[in-house]
Amino acid sequence: MAAIASTNPSQLLPLELVDKCIGSRIHIVMKNDKEIVGTLLGFDDFLFLCVSEITPEGRRITKLDQILLNGNNITMLIPGGEGPEV
Amino acid sequence: MADKEKKKKESIFDLSTYIDKHIRVKFQGGREASGVLKGFDPLLNLVLDGTIEYMRDPDDQYKLTEDTRQLGLVVCRGTSVVLICPQDGMEAIPNPFIQQQDG
């Protein structure tokens, strides 16, 4: 673990950024063409997300209430994102 | 075996040399993105700033300029990263495999 601590203390850790985003809007891009916009409720080590008010972007827009999103297929997380063409 | 126990989380590639540099990242599923590397962790999750995302389509193949969007500050999931390289680390060269005309 010493190797990790000595990399660069002033850099921004990815999971820290996700943590800051809890409670605010997030835009999640999956490996395929699906995207999800909503409010981030929480996450864990494998990046399971609880998101509320989601609208998967694409051909159809479906509004759902709360979901548990499996982190396996997540490619990018964009804090404060609005989605492609809202 | 004792060696493996000592170096559990040591990365074979030190990304700290790329901090604040423009890099290109390719993902599983064909997405590509480029941005300034702001942070990373041993699992290869990345923080990119000023990110531009490129999408690959059947008719698009390797043309990157079609579907690009500005994403700003993003977190890239390490489990879906397949390649990281410097943004200006690549150049197109003529096909080196064509001249095979040995008698």
Backbone of each chain as ProteinMPNN parsed JSONL, in Angstrom:
{"seq_chain_A": "MAAIASTNPSQLLPLELVDKCIGSRIHIVMKNDKEIVGTLLGFDDFLFLCVSEITPEGRRITKLDQILLNGNNITMLIPGGEGPEV", "coords_chain_A": {"N_chain_A": [[0.839, -1.212, 0.0], [2.123, 1.099, 0.383], [3.213, 1.898, -1.948], [1.092, 2.989, -3.285], [0.307, 5.204, -1.808], [2.338, 6.934, -2.194], [2.126, 7.901, -4.701], [0.766, 10.367, -5.701], [-0.284, 12.747, -3.752], [-1.795, 14.997, -4.257], [-3.546, 14.553, -6.246], [-6.686, 13.853, -7.833], [-8.822, 11.525, -6.627], [-10.665, 8.989, -8.244], [-12.922, 7.703, -7.022], [-13.392, 9.426, -5.003], [-14.354, 11.626, -6.303], [-16.758, 10.619, -7.249], [-17.973, 10.225, -4.849], [-18.309, 12.828, -3.953], [-20.318, 13.516, -5.521], [-22.6, 12.439, -4.602], [-26.01, 12.755, -4.009], [-26.363, 14.654, -5.881], [-26.934, 15.515, -9.328], [-26.239, 13.087, -11.804], [-24.709, 11.677, -14.678], [-24.686, 8.773, -16.369], [-22.771, 6.715, -18.378], [-23.054, 3.848, -20.246], [-21.456, 0.745, -21.324], [-22.604, -0.077, -23.667], [-25.024, 1.507, -25.8], [-26.522, 2.811, -23.932], [-27.623, 5.376, -21.74], [-27.834, 7.004, -18.62], [-29.549, 9.263, -16.616], [-29.685, 10.895, -13.549], [-30.273, 11.217, -10.003], [-27.705, 10.69, -7.812], [-27.675, 8.308, -5.334], [-26.07, 6.616, -3.851], [-23.139, 4.494, -3.581], [-21.018, 1.563, -3.997], [-18.114, -0.541, -3.487], [-17.987, -2.001, -5.864], [-19.184, -0.356, -7.468], [-21.974, -0.359, -7.626], [-24.811, 1.475, -8.16], [-27.181, 3.569, -6.601], [-29.755, 5.119, -7.987], [-31.961, 7.74, -8.521], [-34.902, 8.891, -10.198], [-34.425, 8.319, -12.997], [-33.609, 8.503, -16.454], [-33.17, 6.645, -19.034], [-31.276, 7.297, -21.812], [-31.708, 7.574, -25.346], [-33.358, 5.83, -27.885], [-35.836, 5.599, -26.677], [-37.318, 7.206, -23.9], [-37.487, 6.466, -20.633], [-38.973, 7.032, -17.615], [-37.971, 6.236, -14.428], [-38.245, 5.248, -10.985], [-36.534, 4.543, -8.452], [-33.436, 2.93, -8.814], [-31.205, 0.137, -8.679], [-28.155, 0.078, -9.899], [-26.068, -1.993, -11.741], [-22.596, -2.061, -11.512], [-21.013, -3.259, -13.411], [-21.292, -2.711, -16.141], [-20.787, -0.081, -16.481], [-19.272, 2.658, -18.069], [-18.557, 5.4, -18.067], [-18.804, 8.086, -15.685], [-20.495, 11.035, -15.207], [-20.453, 13.78, -13.373], [-23.109, 15.932, -12.489], [-24.225, 15.864, -14.971], [-26.304, 16.32, -17.885], [-27.139, 14.692, -19.846], [-27.243, 13.633, -23.323], [-29.036, 14.915, -25.553], [-31.279, 16.646, -24.051]], "CA_chain_A": [[0.0, 0.0, 0.0], [2.987, 2.269, 0.42], [3.428, 2.34, -3.323], [-0.039, 3.784, -3.741], [0.245, 6.473, -1.089], [3.397, 7.837, -2.614], [1.989, 8.307, -6.101], [0.595, 11.81, -5.823], [-1.341, 13.084, -2.793], [-2.609, 16.125, -4.652], [-4.396, 14.23, -7.378], [-8.087, 13.652, -7.518], [-9.156, 10.119, -6.724], [-11.95, 8.811, -8.937], [-14.048, 7.404, -6.153], [-13.679, 10.639, -4.234], [-15.202, 12.472, -7.131], [-18.098, 10.037, -7.238], [-18.507, 10.448, -3.512], [-18.764, 14.21, -3.868], [-21.488, 13.665, -6.373], [-23.787, 11.855, -3.972], [-27.032, 13.753, -3.739], [-26.571, 15.56, -7.013], [-27.214, 14.941, -10.62], [-25.133, 12.385, -12.441], [-25.022, 11.13, -15.985], [-23.904, 7.551, -16.436], [-22.669, 6.181, -19.721], [-22.773, 2.423, -20.179], [-20.597, 0.251, -22.391], [-23.371, -0.045, -24.924], [-25.502, 2.851, -26.122], [-27.47, 3.316, -22.945], [-27.149, 6.364, -20.785], [-28.797, 7.188, -17.539], [-29.386, 10.527, -15.905], [-30.489, 10.87, -12.34], [-29.641, 11.691, -8.775], [-26.939, 9.601, -7.214], [-27.986, 8.104, -3.928], [-24.968, 5.984, -3.154], [-22.416, 3.509, -4.364], [-20.145, 0.71, -3.202], [-16.82, -0.843, -4.105], [-18.125, -2.48, -7.232], [-19.884, 0.708, -8.154], [-23.419, -0.442, -7.734], [-25.329, 2.798, -7.865], [-28.601, 3.801, -6.397], [-30.052, 6.346, -8.703], [-33.396, 8.002, -8.573], [-35.34, 9.757, -11.302], [-33.547, 8.098, -14.13], [-34.163, 8.513, -17.794], [-32.204, 6.094, -19.971], [-31.311, 8.077, -23.044], [-31.602, 6.736, -26.532], [-34.57, 6.001, -28.689], [-36.977, 5.814, -25.784], [-37.0, 7.737, -22.582], [-38.383, 5.888, -19.63], [-38.698, 7.567, -16.294], [-38.149, 5.263, -13.359], [-38.106, 5.896, -9.686], [-35.217, 4.25, -7.899], [-32.877, 1.683, -9.315], [-29.881, -0.291, -8.284], [-27.49, -0.132, -11.181], [-24.892, -2.832, -11.643], [-21.433, -1.331, -11.987], [-20.237, -4.007, -14.398], [-21.37, -2.183, -17.496], [-20.589, 1.368, -16.489], [-18.032, 3.117, -18.692], [-18.177, 6.723, -17.543], [-19.753, 8.788, -14.819], [-20.304, 12.458, -15.406], [-21.207, 14.496, -12.344], [-23.822, 17.118, -12.924], [-24.534, 15.769, -16.381], [-27.694, 16.462, -18.279], [-27.486, 13.763, -20.904], [-26.927, 14.16, -24.655], [-29.978, 15.978, -25.918], [-32.408, 16.512, -23.127]], "C_chain_A": [[0.863, 1.246, 0.0], [3.188, 2.799, -0.994], [2.305, 3.26, -3.755], [0.001, 5.158, -3.098], [1.272, 7.432, -1.629], [3.224, 8.295, -4.05], [1.864, 9.813, -6.199], [-0.541, 12.238, -4.916], [-2.235, 14.212, -3.292], [-3.48, 15.81, -5.858], [-5.803, 13.963, -6.901], [-8.416, 12.18, -7.686], [-10.532, 9.945, -7.356], [-13.116, 8.581, -8.001], [-14.368, 8.579, -5.238], [-14.611, 11.533, -5.008], [-16.621, 11.937, -7.166], [-18.757, 10.3, -5.898], [-19.021, 11.871, -3.358], [-20.073, 14.405, -4.597], [-22.742, 13.091, -5.739], [-24.768, 12.955, -3.639], [-27.225, 14.707, -4.892], [-26.706, 14.772, -8.296], [-25.997, 14.223, -11.183], [-25.609, 11.792, -13.746], [-24.107, 9.937, -16.177], [-23.935, 7.003, -17.845], [-22.265, 4.718, -19.624], [-21.886, 2.006, -21.342], [-21.335, 0.225, -23.718], [-23.917, 1.366, -25.121], [-26.444, 3.433, -25.083], [-26.826, 4.366, -22.069], [-28.237, 6.647, -19.78], [-28.509, 8.504, -16.839], [-30.235, 10.474, -14.654], [-29.736, 11.433, -11.168], [-28.962, 10.53, -8.091], [-27.248, 9.483, -5.725], [-26.837, 7.463, -3.17], [-24.268, 4.996, -4.043], [-21.553, 2.672, -3.44], [-18.882, 0.386, -3.985], [-16.929, -1.284, -5.547], [-18.914, -1.492, -8.058], [-21.312, 0.333, -8.517], [-23.96, 0.922, -7.343], [-26.803, 2.752, -7.53], [-28.905, 5.135, -7.03], [-31.553, 6.547, -8.707], [-33.684, 8.892, -9.765], [-34.554, 9.515, -12.563], [-34.303, 8.12, -15.442], [-33.118, 7.924, -18.726], [-32.356, 6.752, -21.324], [-31.186, 7.159, -24.234], [-32.829, 6.925, -27.369], [-35.756, 6.265, -27.803], [-36.483, 6.464, -24.505], [-37.998, 7.176, -21.591], [-38.027, 6.48, -18.277], [-38.969, 6.492, -15.251], [-37.906, 5.943, -12.028], [-36.723, 5.678, -9.083], [-34.697, 2.968, -8.492], [-31.561, 1.391, -8.639], [-29.17, -0.683, -9.563], [-26.222, -0.939, -10.977], [-23.696, -2.131, -12.266], [-20.655, -2.017, -13.075], [-20.189, -3.34, -15.751], [-21.165, -0.685, -17.575], [-19.263, 1.685, -17.151], [-17.611, 4.455, -18.123], [-19.246, 7.275, -16.613], [-19.458, 10.265, -14.944], [-21.112, 13.206, -14.356], [-21.894, 15.721, -12.923], [-24.262, 17.052, -14.364], [-26.007, 15.876, -16.67], [-28.1, 15.409, -19.271], [-27.234, 14.414, -22.247], [-27.856, 15.274, -25.106], [-31.21, 15.833, -25.054], [-33.661, 17.149, -23.693]], "O_chain_A": [[0.392, 2.331, -0.343], [3.318, 4.005, -1.204], [2.531, 4.208, -4.507], [-0.243, 6.165, -3.762], [1.089, 8.645, -1.528], [4.082, 9.005, -4.575], [2.76, 10.474, -6.723], [-1.699, 12.091, -5.308], [-3.346, 14.368, -2.786], [-4.09, 16.713, -6.433], [-6.062, 13.861, -5.702], [-8.297, 11.644, -8.788], [-11.463, 10.682, -7.03], [-14.177, 9.186, -8.159], [-15.493, 8.706, -4.755], [-15.538, 12.124, -4.455], [-17.581, 12.707, -7.12], [-19.957, 10.567, -5.826], [-20.044, 12.102, -2.713], [-20.831, 15.335, -4.323], [-23.836, 13.241, -6.284], [-24.398, 13.973, -3.053], [-28.167, 15.499, -4.883], [-26.605, 13.545, -8.329], [-24.867, 14.694, -11.054], [-26.782, 11.447, -13.894], [-22.884, 10.078, -16.15], [-25.003, 6.845, -18.437], [-21.26, 4.384, -18.997], [-21.597, 2.804, -22.233], [-20.747, 0.478, -24.769], [-23.313, 2.327, -24.645], [-27.096, 4.446, -25.335], [-25.655, 4.27, -21.702], [-29.426, 6.534, -20.079], [-27.363, 8.813, -16.512], [-31.389, 10.048, -14.703], [-28.684, 12.052, -11.326], [-29.586, 9.503, -7.824], [-27.1, 10.44, -4.964], [-26.644, 7.731, -1.984], [-24.742, 4.687, -5.137], [-21.369, 3.0, -2.268], [-18.621, 0.982, -5.03], [-16.061, -0.975, -6.364], [-19.267, -1.76, -9.207], [-21.796, 0.673, -9.597], [-23.596, 1.459, -6.297], [-27.568, 1.984, -8.114], [-28.357, 6.163, -6.632], [-32.314, 5.596, -8.883], [-32.791, 9.569, -10.275], [-34.051, 10.473, -13.15], [-35.487, 7.791, -15.509], [-32.238, 8.659, -19.177], [-33.44, 6.76, -21.907], [-30.613, 6.074, -24.13], [-33.3, 8.048, -27.551], [-36.608, 7.084, -28.146], [-35.337, 6.267, -24.099], [-39.204, 7.392, -21.708], [-36.872, 6.418, -17.858], [-40.055, 5.914, -15.199], [-37.422, 7.073, -11.965], [-35.848, 6.536, -9.195], [-35.452, 2.009, -8.655], [-30.897, 2.277, -8.103], [-29.539, -1.654, -10.224], [-25.396, -0.601, -10.129], [-23.762, -1.662, -13.402], [-19.722, -1.43, -13.624], [-19.169, -3.391, -16.438], [-21.352, -0.086, -18.635], [-18.245, 1.065, -16.842], [-16.456, 4.64, -17.74], [-20.431, 6.968, -16.743], [-18.314, 10.697, -14.805], [-22.339, 13.257, -14.445], [-21.327, 16.446, -13.74], [-24.639, 18.073, -14.939], [-26.851, 15.569, -15.828], [-29.292, 15.236, -19.527], [-27.032, 15.627, -22.314], [-27.495, 16.45, -25.045], [-32.073, 14.993, -25.309], [-34.709, 17.13, -23.048]]}, "seq_chain_B": "MADKEKKKKESIFDLSTYIDKHIRVKFQGGREASGVLKGFDPLLNLVLDGTIEYMRDPDDQYKLTEDTRQLGLVVCRGTSVVLICPQDGMEAIPNPFIQQQDG", "coords_chain_B": {"N_chain_B": [[6.742, -17.028, -4.403], [6.641, -15.529, -2.108], [7.376, -13.084, -3.037], [5.145, -12.297, -4.494], [3.372, -11.859, -2.503], [4.338, -9.61, -1.253], [4.277, -7.564, -3.221], [1.441, -6.627, -3.673], [-0.426, -4.654, -4.61], [1.0, -3.287, -6.422], [1.391, -1.352, -9.255], [2.026, -2.106, -12.66], [2.444, -0.118, -14.341], [3.075, 3.216, -14.222], [0.907, 5.65, -13.714], [1.206, 8.184, -12.824], [2.965, 9.674, -14.203], [1.501, 10.656, -16.217], [-0.227, 12.476, -15.234], [-2.083, 15.446, -15.469], [-1.622, 15.546, -18.124], [-2.589, 15.284, -21.553], [-4.507, 12.602, -22.484], [-5.453, 9.623, -24.26], [-8.137, 7.399, -24.133], [-9.325, 4.148, -24.514], [-12.287, 2.191, -24.549], [-13.955, -0.849, -23.554], [-16.416, -1.977, -25.75], [-16.174, -0.064, -27.613], [-16.13, 2.678, -27.268], [-14.373, 5.796, -27.239], [-12.313, 8.114, -25.541], [-10.935, 11.315, -24.753], [-8.842, 13.311, -22.712], [-7.675, 15.415, -20.01], [-5.665, 13.925, -17.678], [-6.571, 13.718, -14.41], [-6.625, 12.224, -12.142], [-6.263, 8.964, -10.655], [-6.668, 5.494, -9.759], [-5.49, 2.38, -8.243], [-7.123, 0.495, -9.399], [-7.498, 1.352, -11.855], [-9.52, 3.141, -12.359], [-10.293, 6.303, -13.673], [-9.859, 9.867, -13.557], [-10.869, 12.262, -15.691], [-10.42, 15.426, -17.197], [-12.099, 17.995, -19.007], [-13.188, 16.362, -20.975], [-13.484, 14.745, -24.1], [-15.691, 12.811, -25.902], [-15.694, 10.123, -28.151], [-17.599, 8.347, -30.511], [-17.943, 5.143, -31.995], [-19.103, 3.965, -35.035], [-20.765, 1.603, -37.258], [-20.637, 2.56, -39.944], [-18.847, 4.458, -39.497], [-16.45, 3.49, -38.545], [-13.15, 4.015, -38.137], [-13.161, 6.695, -38.139], [-13.075, 9.518, -36.274], [-14.336, 11.915, -35.971], [-17.038, 12.151, -36.18], [-19.219, 11.61, -34.163], [-18.771, 13.438, -31.633], [-18.606, 14.514, -28.281], [-18.56, 17.001, -25.792], [-17.677, 16.406, -22.53], [-16.662, 17.284, -20.131], [-15.763, 17.083, -16.72], [-15.081, 13.85, -15.928], [-15.531, 10.528, -14.576], [-13.843, 7.66, -15.33], [-14.541, 4.286, -15.66], [-12.532, 1.801, -14.366], [-12.771, -0.892, -14.948], [-13.645, -1.078, -17.516], [-11.794, 0.042, -19.105], [-9.587, -0.307, -21.786], [-7.331, 0.617, -23.11], [-4.75, 2.989, -22.693], [-3.245, 5.882, -23.774], [-0.859, 8.464, -24.646], [-2.158, 11.532, -25.9], [-0.969, 12.683, -28.132], [0.542, 10.615, -28.959], [0.473, 9.02, -31.121], [0.801, 8.309, -34.585], [-0.276, 8.245, -37.949], [0.916, 5.838, -40.197], [2.2, 4.731, -43.396], [0.929, 1.651, -44.659], [2.738, -0.985, -43.405], [2.767, -3.565, -44.223], [2.291, -4.131, -46.809], [4.25, -4.386, -48.823], [5.098, -7.133, -49.895], [6.743, -8.674, -51.852], [8.506, -10.701, -52.39], [10.382, -12.935, -54.343]], "CA_chain_B": [[5.416, -16.738, -3.841], [6.794, -14.457, -1.126], [7.396, -11.844, -3.819], [3.796, -11.904, -4.881], [2.661, -11.375, -1.332], [4.782, -8.263, -0.939], [3.791, -6.602, -4.186], [0.067, -6.965, -4.017], [-1.153, -3.654, -5.354], [1.888, -2.432, -7.191], [0.991, -1.296, -10.637], [3.165, -2.271, -13.551], [2.532, 1.063, -15.167], [2.883, 4.334, -13.33], [0.131, 6.672, -14.39], [1.45, 9.523, -12.302], [3.702, 10.437, -15.216], [0.535, 11.226, -17.151], [-1.105, 13.441, -14.562], [-2.123, 16.765, -16.108], [-1.316, 15.443, -19.541], [-3.699, 14.876, -22.394], [-4.386, 11.196, -22.851], [-6.562, 9.015, -24.969], [-8.549, 6.174, -23.465], [-10.299, 3.353, -25.262], [-13.075, 1.362, -23.651], [-14.705, -1.977, -24.076], [-17.67, -1.496, -26.314], [-15.87, 0.781, -28.751], [-16.057, 4.109, -27.011], [-13.058, 6.368, -26.995], [-12.408, 9.426, -24.931], [-9.639, 11.908, -24.472], [-8.961, 14.389, -21.752], [-6.507, 15.608, -19.172], [-5.731, 13.007, -16.543], [-6.497, 14.431, -13.149], [-6.432, 11.305, -11.037], [-6.464, 7.559, -10.974], [-6.436, 4.622, -8.613], [-4.879, 1.131, -8.714], [-8.07, -0.287, -10.189], [-7.533, 1.998, -13.17], [-10.528, 4.188, -12.507], [-9.589, 7.525, -14.035], [-10.567, 11.13, -13.581], [-10.434, 13.045, -16.842], [-11.01, 16.748, -17.262], [-12.249, 18.503, -20.364], [-13.237, 15.14, -21.759], [-14.215, 14.645, -25.36], [-15.995, 11.417, -26.155], [-15.906, 9.743, -29.549], [-18.327, 7.097, -30.641], [-17.614, 4.417, -33.22], [-20.292, 3.388, -35.67], [-20.421, 0.715, -38.374], [-20.177, 3.296, -41.129], [-17.835, 5.418, -39.076], [-15.186, 2.739, -38.363], [-12.135, 4.679, -37.337], [-13.299, 8.156, -38.206], [-13.462, 9.902, -34.923], [-14.9, 13.258, -35.835], [-18.49, 12.183, -36.372], [-20.002, 11.859, -32.963], [-17.951, 13.802, -30.488], [-19.28, 15.432, -27.394], [-17.807, 17.496, -24.668], [-18.268, 15.875, -21.32], [-16.185, 17.948, -18.923], [-15.074, 16.267, -15.736], [-15.718, 12.538, -15.842], [-14.832, 9.404, -13.979], [-13.861, 6.515, -16.224], [-14.53, 3.061, -14.889], [-11.341, 1.032, -14.699], [-13.069, -2.233, -15.449], [-13.957, -1.082, -18.93], [-10.693, 0.65, -19.847], [-8.703, -1.282, -22.43], [-6.08, 1.197, -23.578], [-4.465, 4.377, -22.337], [-2.023, 6.333, -24.432], [-0.827, 9.918, -24.748], [-2.987, 12.027, -26.989], [-0.183, 12.886, -29.342], [1.516, 9.534, -29.013], [0.265, 8.126, -32.247], [0.695, 8.949, -35.886], [-0.605, 7.284, -38.993], [2.028, 5.551, -41.108], [1.74, 3.887, -44.517], [0.797, 0.25, -44.287], [4.04, -1.626, -43.556], [2.63, -4.976, -44.571], [1.879, -4.316, -48.203], [5.3, -4.735, -49.777], [5.624, -8.482, -49.762], [6.856, -9.141, -53.238], [9.703, -11.542, -52.529], [10.24, -13.988, -55.36]], "C_chain_B": [[5.501, -15.612, -2.839], [6.81, -13.112, -1.838], [6.0, -11.373, -4.106], [3.056, -11.351, -3.677], [3.074, -9.954, -1.028], [4.168, -7.273, -1.913], [2.359, -6.899, -4.572], [-0.519, -5.95, -4.977], [-0.244, -2.823, -6.234], [1.533, -2.502, -8.659], [2.209, -1.476, -11.514], [3.375, -1.023, -14.384], [2.185, 2.256, -14.309], [2.169, 5.463, -14.051], [0.447, 8.067, -13.894], [2.271, 10.352, -13.277], [2.749, 11.114, -16.189], [-0.387, 12.253, -16.517], [-0.935, 14.796, -15.227], [-1.678, 16.735, -17.557], [-2.564, 14.988, -20.279], [-3.525, 13.426, -22.807], [-5.619, 10.735, -23.596], [-6.868, 7.684, -24.317], [-9.531, 5.438, -24.364], [-10.995, 2.399, -24.307], [-13.585, 0.124, -24.353], [-16.02, -1.464, -24.618], [-17.437, -0.476, -27.394], [-15.83, 2.268, -28.477], [-14.616, 4.557, -26.872], [-13.258, 7.73, -26.363], [-11.013, 9.992, -24.8], [-9.84, 13.073, -23.531], [-7.682, 14.491, -20.953], [-6.654, 14.73, -17.937], [-5.545, 13.778, -15.245], [-6.248, 13.494, -11.974], [-6.71, 9.885, -11.468], [-6.314, 6.764, -9.693], [-5.895, 3.284, -9.13], [-5.816, 0.271, -9.551], [-8.245, 0.295, -11.578], [-8.778, 2.834, -13.406], [-9.788, 5.487, -12.751], [-10.483, 8.727, -13.826], [-10.004, 11.932, -14.747], [-11.14, 14.382, -16.848], [-11.074, 17.214, -18.705], [-12.41, 17.386, -21.363], [-14.027, 15.312, -23.043], [-14.455, 13.172, -25.606], [-16.233, 11.204, -27.631], [-16.674, 8.443, -29.585], [-18.004, 6.462, -31.978], [-18.874, 3.799, -33.771], [-19.869, 2.448, -36.784], [-19.922, 1.488, -39.593], [-19.056, 4.251, -40.777], [-16.46, 4.767, -38.969], [-14.194, 3.534, -37.534], [-12.156, 6.18, -37.472], [-13.819, 8.644, -36.876], [-14.277, 11.183, -34.876], [-16.408, 13.283, -35.881], [-19.242, 12.526, -35.104], [-19.071, 12.177, -31.807], [-18.78, 14.68, -29.573], [-18.358, 15.821, -26.263], [-18.464, 17.005, -23.398], [-17.782, 16.571, -20.062], [-15.469, 16.987, -18.006], [-15.79, 14.932, -15.62], [-14.864, 11.563, -15.061], [-14.952, 8.244, -14.951], [-13.681, 5.25, -15.403], [-13.366, 2.171, -15.32], [-11.633, -0.314, -15.313], [-13.369, -2.228, -16.936], [-12.887, -0.383, -19.763], [-9.872, -0.455, -20.499], [-7.388, -0.689, -22.881], [-5.963, 2.629, -23.1], [-3.206, 4.778, -23.065], [-2.016, 7.852, -24.474], [-1.552, 10.379, -26.003], [-2.192, 12.198, -28.275], [0.834, 11.776, -29.507], [1.367, 8.637, -30.2], [0.289, 8.928, -33.536], [0.406, 7.87, -36.909], [0.613, 7.091, -39.88], [1.486, 4.736, -42.266], [1.804, 2.429, -44.102], [2.112, -0.496, -44.473], [3.953, -3.049, -44.061], [2.363, -5.214, -46.044], [2.999, -4.862, -49.055], [5.841, -6.118, -49.533], [5.726, -9.089, -51.136], [8.105, -9.957, -53.43], [9.425, -12.683, -53.477], [10.377, -15.364, -54.778]], "O_chain_B": [[4.567, -14.82, -2.711], [6.317, -12.116, -1.308], [5.696, -10.187, -3.979], [2.206, -10.471, -3.817], [2.246, -9.157, -0.585], [3.604, -6.26, -1.5], [2.093, -7.37, -5.678], [-1.047, -6.312, -6.028], [-0.65, -1.777, -6.741], [1.393, -3.584, -9.229], [3.306, -1.048, -11.155], [4.393, -0.895, -15.064], [1.103, 2.302, -13.724], [2.752, 6.147, -14.893], [-0.003, 9.045, -14.49], [2.282, 11.58, -13.2], [3.137, 12.038, -16.905], [-1.234, 12.834, -17.196], [0.178, 15.24, -15.51], [-1.392, 17.776, -18.149], [-3.469, 14.388, -19.699], [-2.515, 13.061, -23.409], [-6.673, 11.369, -23.564], [-5.957, 6.925, -23.986], [-10.458, 6.038, -24.908], [-10.383, 1.867, -23.38], [-13.639, 0.058, -25.581], [-16.662, -0.61, -24.006], [-18.389, -0.046, -28.045], [-15.522, 3.049, -29.378], [-13.75, 3.794, -26.443], [-14.251, 8.412, -26.62], [-10.031, 9.253, -24.743], [-10.875, 13.739, -23.552], [-6.725, 13.751, -21.184], [-7.664, 14.798, -17.236], [-4.51, 14.403, -15.013], [-5.726, 13.909, -10.939], [-7.314, 9.639, -12.512], [-5.885, 7.293, -8.667], [-5.845, 3.077, -10.343], [-5.367, -0.579, -10.32], [-9.036, -0.203, -12.379], [-9.064, 3.2, -14.546], [-8.769, 5.752, -12.114], [-11.707, 8.628, -13.907], [-8.813, 12.241, -14.785], [-12.329, 14.464, -16.538], [-10.217, 16.874, -19.521], [-11.852, 17.432, -22.46], [-15.088, 15.935, -23.069], [-13.526, 12.367, -25.528], [-16.896, 12.007, -28.286], [-16.429, 7.542, -28.782], [-17.813, 7.158, -32.976], [-19.633, 3.171, -33.033], [-18.717, 2.493, -37.217], [-18.915, 1.124, -40.2], [-18.391, 4.792, -41.661], [-15.439, 5.392, -39.258], [-14.396, 3.703, -36.332], [-11.264, 6.865, -36.973], [-14.88, 8.225, -36.415], [-14.854, 11.506, -33.838], [-17.012, 14.33, -35.646], [-19.83, 13.601, -34.987], [-18.635, 11.278, -31.087], [-19.57, 15.499, -30.04], [-17.491, 15.054, -25.844], [-19.669, 17.169, -23.209], [-18.425, 16.463, -19.018], [-14.663, 16.171, -18.453], [-16.965, 14.881, -15.258], [-13.656, 11.74, -14.903], [-16.059, 7.886, -15.353], [-12.786, 5.156, -14.562], [-13.235, 1.831, -16.496], [-10.844, -0.828, -16.105], [-13.348, -3.286, -17.563], [-13.04, -0.228, -20.975], [-9.503, -1.429, -19.842], [-6.408, -1.421, -23.024], [-6.934, 3.385, -23.099], [-2.195, 4.081, -22.982], [-3.073, 8.471, -24.349], [-1.554, 9.697, -27.028], [-2.677, 11.897, -29.366], [1.877, 11.975, -30.129], [2.038, 7.61, -30.301], [-0.146, 10.079, -33.575], [0.804, 6.717, -36.742], [1.266, 8.059, -40.27], [0.43, 4.115, -42.146], [2.641, 2.036, -43.288], [2.569, -0.633, -45.607], [4.983, -3.678, -44.303], [2.226, -6.356, -46.482], [2.762, -5.706, -49.92], [6.945, -6.263, -49.009], [4.903, -9.912, -51.535], [8.712, -9.925, -54.501], [8.371, -13.316, -53.423], [10.282, -16.353, -55.504]]}, "name": "protein", "num_of_chains": 2, "seq": "MAAIASTNPSQLLPLELVDKCIGSRIHIVMKNDKEIVGTLLGFDDFLFLCVSEITPEGRRITKLDQILLNGNNITMLIPGGEGPEVMADKEKKKKESIFDLSTYIDKHIRVKFQGGREASGVLKGFDPLLNLVLDGTIEYMRDPDDQYKLTEDTRQLGLVVCRGTSVVLICPQDGMEAIPNPFIQQQDG"}
